[in-house]
């Protein structure tokens, strides 16, 4: 059995090795320097002192003949990848990095970047000194190689998803998935690629980095120094941004930035009050997305906002229980209707709304997944001939399966459309619905249906 390459080289000091095939990760000079520690010389011809061949996986016909001859002589053969791994393991990261910074040898930097055997820490440092092509429109082979090496190393993908390495959207996915602040900082050195989002809106790489909650202080400051309005907009919505920086952003007094700040849970009461006075759309976002306690209710009521805007509080899933009780006591129809749809309300509160015996409150309760099962059953029995109620029950994943099955039997398109997107509908009924091409879009949003397709395909 052939010994590991390291042991083999140690036991054949003063001998020679022959490399066949082209250079890959390391130049001949680098390989020779490494082999000096074993007192082994690289030669270009097969002579009697050659004790091993190190082969690239691709050989030309002449090299193949040499390989066959070496085999006939009983000379040991090692794959180039094994040699590259051994050499890579011997690298002193700090020493190599210093050397590359001083020489700025971009060819060598690229070869080290595509070396899968180096550490993640060294790889990230190399991204910071790699020089990208000046022409963003030109498809540079080395730039593309760096992108692929980055995705291959850090992106979570399945073996059958190799094609993800060749689509720029995967960079956006990586930025969204990673929790490594050092990688996020290094990715800012990439060209400012742009990605198409849903709604056919573009977002650029720096803006995507600005949305990641794991960016560190240094990266935040670097993003701010770009003085880019869209970057500041995305930073303003990022709840990991320190409050002191958010207080600087509010001084800009820009509509988009104010709206982003209004959705950020990091703002304090001082910013909350300031934003209440920054216009209707900003106020609506505050009421819909900010955690609301009694203190903030007092601030809202002191701001003298319209009742229509006030009712938006009913949508907010971050209401304190004492706030919910207070809002329910106000008996504002639009507000209570929205509270009836709010899944953060307790079953006790939802039952209280139901017990008011008002139909326009029962209608939204039928859609709320937090509504007690007993109440959903009562609503179904009371309004079995009311189509709007039945449509709402068909959409509710908490509706008992026996009711969903009865709704299915009604064979009413508007009800079937809601059933097709309901993950609680039994799979056998979903498979019947897929025959109706009009329901295709609803089915694609159904997790139960999607998971079954994935299972069937073996993905």
C-alpha positions in Angstrom: 0.0 0.0 0.0 1.3 3.4 -1.0 2.3 5.6 2.0 1.0 9.2 2.4 2.9 11.7 0.3 4.4 13.4 3.3 5.9 10.1 4.6 7.1 9.2 1.1 9.0 12.4 0.6 10.5 12.2 4.1 11.8 8.7 3.2 13.3 9.7 -0.2 15.5 12.6 0.6 18.1 13.5 -2.1 15.9 12.0 -4.8 13.9 13.5 -7.7 10.2 13.8 -8.6 8.7 14.5 -12.0 5.6 16.6 -12.5 3.3 15.8 -15.4 0.6 18.2 -16.7 0.2 21.9 -16.3 0.7 23.9 -13.2 -2.4 24.5 -11.2 -2.6 26.2 -7.8 1.2 26.5 -7.4 4.0 27.6 -9.8 7.0 25.4 -10.4 9.1 27.8 -8.2 6.7 27.5 -5.3 6.6 23.7 -5.5 10.4 23.6 -5.7 10.8 25.8 -2.6 8.5 23.5 -0.7 10.3 20.4 -1.8 13.6 21.8 -0.6 12.7 20.9 2.9 12.8 17.3 1.8 16.0 17.8 -0.2 14.0 16.7 -3.3 14.5 18.1 -6.8 11.9 18.7 -9.5 13.1 17.4 -12.9 11.6 17.5 -16.4 12.6 14.1 -17.7 12.2 10.5 -16.4 15.6 9.3 -15.3 16.8 6.6 -12.9 16.7 8.9 -9.8 13.0 9.8 -10.2 11.2 8.1 -7.3 7.7 9.6 -7.9 5.4 11.1 -10.5 3.0 13.9 -9.5 0.2 14.1 -12.1 -2.4 16.6 -13.0 -5.7 15.0 -13.8 -5.3 16.0 -17.5 -2.3 14.8 -19.5 -1.4 15.2 -23.1 -0.5 12.1 -25.2 3.3 12.5 -24.6 2.8 12.8 -20.9 0.5 9.8 -20.8 3.2 7.7 -22.5 5.7 8.9 -19.7 3.1 7.9 -17.1 2.7 4.4 -18.5 6.5 4.0 -18.7 6.8 5.1 -15.0 4.1 2.6 -14.1 6.0 -0.2 -15.8 9.1 0.7 -13.8 7.1 0.6 -10.6 7.6 4.3 -9.8 5.1 5.7 -7.3 2.4 7.9 -8.6 0.6 10.7 -6.7 -2.2 13.0 -7.8 -1.4 16.7 -8.1 -4.3 17.5 -5.7 -2.6 15.5 -2.9 0.6 17.4 -3.4 -1.3 20.7 -3.4 -3.1 19.8 -0.2 0.2 18.9 1.5 1.8 22.2 0.4 -1.3 24.2 1.4 -1.2 22.7 4.9 2.4 23.9 5.3 1.4 27.5 4.6 1.9 30.1 7.3 -1.2 32.3 6.7 0.2 35.5 8.1 3.5 35.2 6.3 1.8 34.4 3.0 -0.6 37.3 3.4 2.2 39.8 4.2 4.1 38.6 1.1 1.1 39.0 -1.1 0.3 42.5 0.2 3.9 43.6 -0.4 4.1 42.1 -3.9 0.5 42.7 -5.0 1.0 39.8 -7.3 -2.6 39.4 -8.5 -1.9 36.2 -10.4 -0.6 34.6 -7.3 -3.4 36.0 -5.2 -5.9 34.5 -7.6 -4.2 31.1 -7.5 -4.4 31.1 -3.7 -8.0 32.2 -3.7 -9.1 29.3 -5.8 -7.2 26.9 -3.6 -9.9 24.9 -1.7 -7.3 23.8 0.9 -6.6 27.2 2.5 -8.5 28.3 5.6 -11.7 30.4 5.5 -9.9 33.1 7.5 -7.1 33.4 4.9 -9.6 33.3 2.0 -11.5 36.3 3.4 -8.3 38.3 3.9 -7.4 37.5 0.3 -10.8 38.9 -1.0 -9.8 42.2 0.6 -6.6 42.5 -1.5 -7.8 41.0 -4.8 -8.2 43.6 -7.5 -11.4 43.3 -9.6 -11.6 44.2 -13.2 -12.3 47.9 -13.8 -15.0 47.2 -16.4 -18.1 45.9 -14.6 -19.7 45.1 -17.9 -16.9 42.8 -19.1 -17.0 39.2 -18.1 -13.6 38.7 -16.6 -12.6 35.0 -16.2 -10.6 35.6 -13.0 -13.4 37.7 -11.5 -15.8 35.0 -12.3 -13.4 32.4 -10.8 -13.3 34.4 -7.5 -17.1 34.6 -7.3 -17.4 30.9 -7.9 -14.7 30.1 -5.3 -16.5 32.3 -2.8 -19.9 30.7 -3.4 -18.4 27.2 -3.4 -16.8 27.8 0.0 -19.6 29.6 1.8 -23.0 29.1 0.1 -25.2 26.3 1.4 -26.3 24.3 -1.6 -27.1 20.7 -2.4 -25.0 18.5 -4.8 -27.6 18.8 -7.5 -27.6 22.6 -7.2 -24.1 23.1 -8.8 -25.7 25.6 -11.3 -26.2 28.0 -8.4 -22.5 28.8 -8.5 -22.9 30.4 -11.9 -25.8 32.8 -11.2 -25.1 36.2 -9.7 -28.3 35.9 -7.6 -26.5 33.4 -5.5 -24.3 36.2 -4.2 -27.4 37.9 -2.9 -28.5 34.7 -1.3 -25.0 34.2 0.3 -25.2 37.8 1.7 -28.6 37.1 3.2 -27.6 33.7 4.7 -24.2 34.4 6.2 -23.7 35.3 9.9 -20.0 36.0 9.5 -19.3 39.8 9.8 -15.8 39.4 8.3 -17.2 37.8 5.2 -19.8 40.5 4.9 -17.0 43.1 5.1 -15.0 41.3 2.5 -18.0 41.1 0.1 -18.1 44.9 0.0 -14.9 44.6 -2.1 -16.9 42.8 -4.8 -18.2 44.8 -7.8 -21.5 46.5 -6.9 -23.6 43.8 -8.7 -27.3 44.5 -9.0 -30.0 41.9 -8.5 -33.6 41.8 -9.7 -36.1 41.5 -6.8 -39.8 40.6 -6.8 -41.7 43.5 -8.2 -39.0 44.0 -10.8 -37.0 46.3 -8.6 -33.2 46.4 -8.5 -31.1 46.1 -5.4 -27.3 46.4 -5.4 -24.8 44.4 -3.5 -23.9 47.1 -1.0 -27.6 47.6 -0.3 -28.0 43.9 0.4 -25.1 43.9 2.8 -26.7 46.8 4.5 -29.8 44.6 5.3 -27.8 41.9 7.0 -28.2 42.0 10.8 -24.7 40.5 11.4 -22.7 43.4 10.0 -20.2 44.8 12.4 -19.4 48.4 13.4 -16.5 48.7 10.9 -18.7 47.5 8.0 -21.5 49.9 9.0 -19.1 52.8 8.9 -17.7 51.7 5.6 -21.3 51.6 4.2 -22.1 55.1 5.5 -18.9 56.5 3.9 -20.3 55.6 0.4 -22.8 58.4 1.0 -25.4 56.5 -1.0 -29.0 57.3 -0.3 -30.3 53.7 -0.9 -27.6 52.2 1.3 -28.6 54.6 4.2 -32.2 53.6 3.5 -31.5 49.9 4.1 -29.3 50.6 7.1 -32.1 52.6 8.6 -34.3 49.5 8.6 -31.6 47.2 10.0 -32.3 46.6 13.7 -28.6 45.8 14.4 -27.6 49.4 13.7 -26.7 51.2 17.0 -29.2 53.7 18.2 -26.6 56.5 18.1 -26.3 56.0 14.3 -30.0 55.9 13.8 -30.3 59.3 15.5 -27.9 60.6 12.9 -30.0 59.2 10.1 -33.2 60.9 11.3 -31.5 64.3 11.0 -31.4 63.7 7.2 -35.2 64.1 7.3 -35.8 62.1 4.1 -39.1 60.5 3.5 -37.7 57.1 2.5 -35.3 57.0 5.4 -38.0 58.1 7.9 -40.2 55.2 6.7 -37.4 52.8 7.1 -36.7 54.0 10.6 -40.4 53.7 11.4 -40.1 49.9 10.9 -36.9 49.5 13.0 -37.4 48.1 16.4 -34.1 49.6 17.6 -35.6 53.1 17.8 -36.3 54.6 21.2 -39.2 56.7 22.4 -37.4 59.9 21.5 -37.2 58.8 17.8 -40.7 57.4 18.0 -42.1 60.8 18.9 -40.1 62.6 16.3 -41.3 60.1 13.6 -44.9 60.6 14.6 -44.6 64.1 13.3 -43.0 63.1 9.9 -46.2 62.6 7.9 -49.1 60.1 7.5 -47.2 57.3 5.8 -44.4 57.3 8.5 -47.0 57.4 11.3 -48.9 54.4 9.8 -45.7 52.4 9.6 -44.9 53.2 13.3 -48.4 52.1 14.4 -48.2 48.9 12.3 -44.7 47.7 13.1 -43.3 49.2 16.3 -43.6 47.5 19.7 -46.4 49.5 21.5 -46.7 49.9 25.3 -49.0 52.2 27.2 -46.4 54.9 27.2 -46.3 54.9 23.4 -50.1 54.9 23.3 -50.1 58.1 25.2 -47.6 59.6 22.7 -49.8 58.5 19.8 -52.9 60.0 21.3 -51.1 63.3 22.1 -50.1 63.5 18.4 -53.8 63.9 17.5 -53.7 61.6 14.5 -56.8 60.7 12.5 -59.1 57.8 13.6 -58.4 56.0 10.3 -54.7 56.0 11.1 -55.3 55.1 14.7 -57.1 51.9 13.7 -54.0 50.6 12.1 -52.8 49.7 15.6 -55.1 46.7 15.3 -52.7 45.1 12.7 -49.7 45.4 15.0 -48.5 42.0 16.4 -46.2 43.7 18.9 -48.9 45.1 21.2 -48.5 44.7 24.9 -51.4 42.8 26.6 -52.4 46.0 28.5 -52.5 47.9 25.2 -54.8 45.3 23.7 -57.2 45.5 26.6 -57.1 49.3 26.3 -57.8 49.2 22.5 -60.7 46.8 22.9 -62.2 49.1 25.5 -62.4 51.9 23.0 -65.1 50.2 20.9 -63.9 51.6 17.5 -65.3 49.3 14.8 -62.5 49.5 12.3 -59.9 48.9 15.1 -61.7 45.9 16.6 -62.2 44.4 13.1 -58.4 44.5 12.6 -57.7 43.2 16.1 -60.0 40.2 15.2 -57.5 39.3 12.4 -54.5 39.8 14.6 -52.8 36.4 15.4 -50.9 37.8 18.4 -54.1 38.2 20.4 -54.8 35.6 23.1 -57.7 33.2 22.7 -59.3 34.9 25.6 -59.3 38.3 23.8 -60.5 36.7 20.6 -63.3 35.0 22.4 -64.2 38.4 23.9 -64.5 39.8 20.4 -66.7 36.9 19.3 -69.0 37.2 22.3 -69.9 40.7 21.2 -72.2 38.9 18.7 -71.4 41.3 15.9 -71.2 39.7 12.4 -68.5 42.1 11.0 -66.2 40.9 13.8 -67.0 37.3 13.2 -66.0 37.6 9.5 -62.3 38.4 10.3 -62.2 35.9 13.2 -62.8 33.2 10.6 -59.5 34.0 9.0 -57.4 34.3 12.3 -55.3 31.1 12.9 -55.3 32.0 16.7 -59.1 31.9 16.9 -60.1 29.0 19.2 -61.1 25.8 17.3 -64.5 25.8 19.2 -65.3 29.3 17.9 -64.3 28.4 14.3 -66.7 25.4 14.6 -69.4 27.7 15.9 -68.9 30.2 13.1 -69.1 27.5 10.5 -72.3 26.1 12.0 -73.9 29.6 12.3 -73.0 30.9 8.9 -72.9 27.7 6.8 -74.8 29.5 4.0 -72.7 32.7 4.1 -70.1 32.4 1.3 -67.8 35.2 2.7 -67.5 33.3 6.0 -66.8 30.0 4.2 -64.1 31.6 2.1 -62.4 32.9 5.2 -62.6 29.5 6.9 -61.2 27.9 3.8 -58.1 30.1 4.1 -57.5 29.5 7.8 -54.9 26.7 8.6 -56.5 26.3 12.0 -59.9 25.4 10.6 -60.6 21.7 11.5 -59.9 19.2 8.7 -63.4 17.9 8.7 -64.7 21.4 8.0 -62.1 21.9 5.2 -63.2 18.6 3.7 -66.9 19.7 3.7 -65.9 23.0 2.1 -64.0 21.1 -0.6 -67.2 19.2 -1.4 -69.1 22.4 -2.1 -67.1 22.7 -5.3 -67.2 26.6 -5.3 -64.2 28.1 -7.1 -63.6 31.0 -4.7 -63.5 28.5 -1.8 -61.3 26.1 -3.7 -58.9 28.9 -4.4 -58.4 29.5 -0.7 -58.3 25.8 0.0 -55.5 25.4 -2.6 -53.2 27.7 -0.5 -54.2 26.2 2.8 -51.3 23.9 4.1 -53.8 22.1 6.4 -55.9 20.7 3.5 -55.1 16.9 3.2 -52.6 16.1 0.4 -55.0 13.9 -1.5 -57.4 16.8 -1.9 -54.6 19.1 -2.9 -53.7 16.6 -5.6 -57.3 16.8 -6.9 -57.2 20.6 -7.0 -54.0 20.6 -9.1 -56.0 19.4 -12.1 -57.6 22.9 -12.2 -55.0 25.1 -13.9 -56.5 28.2 -12.4 -55.4 27.1 -9.0 -51.7 26.6 -10.0 -50.6 29.9 -8.5 -52.3 29.2 -5.1 -50.8 25.7 -5.0 -47.3 27.0 -5.5 -47.7 29.0 -2.3 -48.8 25.9 -0.3 -46.0 24.5 1.8 -47.6 21.1 2.1 -48.0 20.8 -1.7 -44.5 22.1 -2.4 -42.8 19.8 0.2 -44.6 16.8 -1.4 -43.4 17.7 -4.9 -39.8 18.1 -3.5 -40.1 14.7 -1.8 -41.4 13.0 -5.0 -38.5 14.5 -7.0 -36.0 13.3 -4.4 -34.6 16.8 -3.9 
